[in-house]
Amino acid sequence: MASRLKEIVKKYGKVALGVHFSVSGVSISGFYIAIKNNVDVESLLDKYQIPWFSSDEKASAEEQSRQLAKSAGGALALAVLCNKALFPIRVPITMALTPPIARFLRQRKIVG
């Protein structure tokens, strides 16, 4: 999957990086808002079988994440971790969005 991302970046350059960072920014923002609004993000990750913590680490990790979520910096750190966990989902989104966005930007002569 990472090799496909590298191919897209090689082909589309800055546009692909911009799309990927934008998707990441939206993802982190969404997770941050969800965490600050007391959404149980860990349950959602478990429900969709996205790796979060091993079962041995889960009990202590849940308590630590609850404590972290209470602070703004901790909520941001948890949002970034959730974003990292979703890398396998973000790459296909980036690969799907990059070609049409690059085409749009070329038509408008924003990129060469």
C-alpha positions, 0 to 999 in steps of 0.5 A, a space after each residue: 500500500 505504501 508503494 502505491 502511495 509512493 507511485 501516486 506521489 511520484 506521478 502527481 508530486 505536490 498535488 498528491 502530498 497536498 491531498 494526503 496532508 489534507 485528508 490527514 488534517 480532516 481526519 485528525 480534526 474529526 477525531 479531535 472533535 469526537 474525542 473532546 465530545 466524549 465519543 468512545 473512539 476506541 470502541 469504534 476502532 475495535 468495532 471496525 477491527 482497526 488495530 489499536 492495542 493488543 488485548 494485554 495492553 487494552 485495560 491500562 491503555 483505556 484508562 490512560 486514554 481517558 485521562 489523556 482525553 481530558 486535556 487538550 494536548 492529550 486529546 490531540 495526541 489521541 487524535 493523531 494516534 487514531 489518524 495513524 491507525 487509519 493509514 490503510 484507509 487514508 491511502 486509498 482515499 488519497 489515491 482516489 482523490 488525487 487524479 481528479 484534483 490534479 486534473 482540476 488544478 491543471 484545467 485552472 492552470 494552478 499547477 503545471 
